[in-house]
């Protein structure tokens, strides 16, 4: 962390911008003036007020902190910011006792930390690195305190027998890995924290009393940590905690055994999970065990060699979120600074997707921090230095705007407000006095980032959608993707997104292999586009899901669909408008095998050799049961073929009827 200025905070503060709401500022000034006069810090308040006024005129949240805790405000203003941060972290580390003992003190310290970082950020005292580092370090301390507290509670109940000062942590073998921005020490102002919790059974079992079931104990600890940090009390909350960045979170416990996690990542881990572990960092518990775990994951995260299909799959991560065809402008009002076009995620993916491909052979590229990754790529000659400069500058500005949006009400939001008055408040915190000028600047910034992002995959396979963004990475639904699915006509967008993401996770045979998942990454947007064009997206998708889930393997079928788009459109049409044929495919996906026959689309009137074909294939079997199976298979394929001809207009009702009769006659003759 860069060296901080060693003088009282109030002497370094500069006004963030104009006072957006003078009346709100006047009310706070009146309250603070009274408190300062009573406690003897009027001179401090007078010196600091020019910088506090814009804050109080824009942020109800920060205004509330200052009004409710004037003594805390004074201490922060009169203290050196680096020393104030060190004090807050030390007090968090010194907390002792069970959850009830640390719940309130942690929340008070979080409020102090939030006020300190906001004032230092808005007042121009700290840069982005210093702000995010302070937030991340406090998150580390809060996680450690929470683990110690819930472990102390279990120790008091006789379930945990390891000593509290064990060098391996409060619970030997149990550890937490910070993911995302927390792991990279880039935490947002009002972000949740993503923690993945694991345990080494051989170590943890020795720390437990006889009869205590290890998985149940680990689950209690994990839930206890999350509850202690995230529950809202009269003193607020510490951090919202997300434990879902673990292997297959819908079917695994909150705390996963490390051997099971390693087996998961080695067998069905996805490229977006590799990207997530770029930023992973041991943060709580048995840090030696955490180090061993992350070291064991190194071959998964940083592959020395990638086949062409794997490279395509990684590139597909970024192509999915490129939505330049929506026709929508980059308006500042309501712009999603994180997930939208030209937003923070595009810069992060710009770096991460190249790291996944290149850093397996070049360890110098293995940095978790976004700006460092951009310049590492530039130093290695993979991107122009000018691009690294441009994107890093944009990243700093977008993160600053994101923080100011969150400072309004301490909400985990990334959108510039739709309301003009609230948008003007964000502009004021960013130094803007003219809303229209501010909005034009933001729109130009987003456009520059989006243009650079688009350059990264020029000439690659087009996986974006004319409807908008389609992203199914991660463990929760992407809000932009849900909007896209609604535009496509789905009445239950979240359910569709959940299903697609489950398929990406390899929960069905068709996507259980790495090759199957790579093919599905390319097929998914085409599937959704085709389903949307069918005119009955809900029915088509539901029936396709039955069919796709019933496949015993998916590589051949998915490759067929990708190479034969007209055939794929035809199958989707069956799902939309031919329930009977769809049920046939759903119950017996092998009926699709007949499509591979060159005669599938031949005129039904040309089926003069059908009896001979059935006789020939039945005769090649070893016994009567085999002959019956051959007849059933050919009968099923021909029934499906006739139905397709009738559905698509290739055959009229009379011709289809004659074909059905001929098929029945051929089957009976054979038997």
Secondary structure by P-SEA (a helix, b strand, c coil): cccccccccccccccccccccaaaaaaaaaaaaaaaaacccaaaaaaaaaaaaaaaaccaaaaaaaaacaaaaaaaaaccaaaaaaaaaaaaaaccccccccaaaaaaaaaaaaaaaaaaaaaccccaaaaaaaaaaaaaaaaaaaaaaaaaaaaaacccccccccccccccccbbbbcccccccccccbbbbbbbbbbccccccccccccccaaaaaaaaaaaaaaacccccccccccccccccccccccccccccaaaaaaaaaccccaaaaaaaccbbbcccaaaaaaaaaaaaccccccccccaaaaaaaaaaaaaaccccccccccccccccccccccaaaaaaacaaaaaaccccccccccccaaaaaaaaaaaccccaaaaaaaaaaaaaaaaaaaaaaaccccccccccccaaaaaaaaaaaccccaaaaaaaaaaaaaaaaaaaaacccccccccccccccccccccccaaaaaaaaaaccccaaaaaaaaaaaaaccccccccaaaaaaaaaaaaaaaaaaaacccaaaaaaaaaaaaaaccccaaaaaaaaacaaaaaaaaaaacccaaaaaaaaacccccccccccccccccccccaaaaaaaaaaaacccaaaaaaaaaaaaaaaaaaaaaaaaaccccaaaaaaaaaaaaaaaaaac
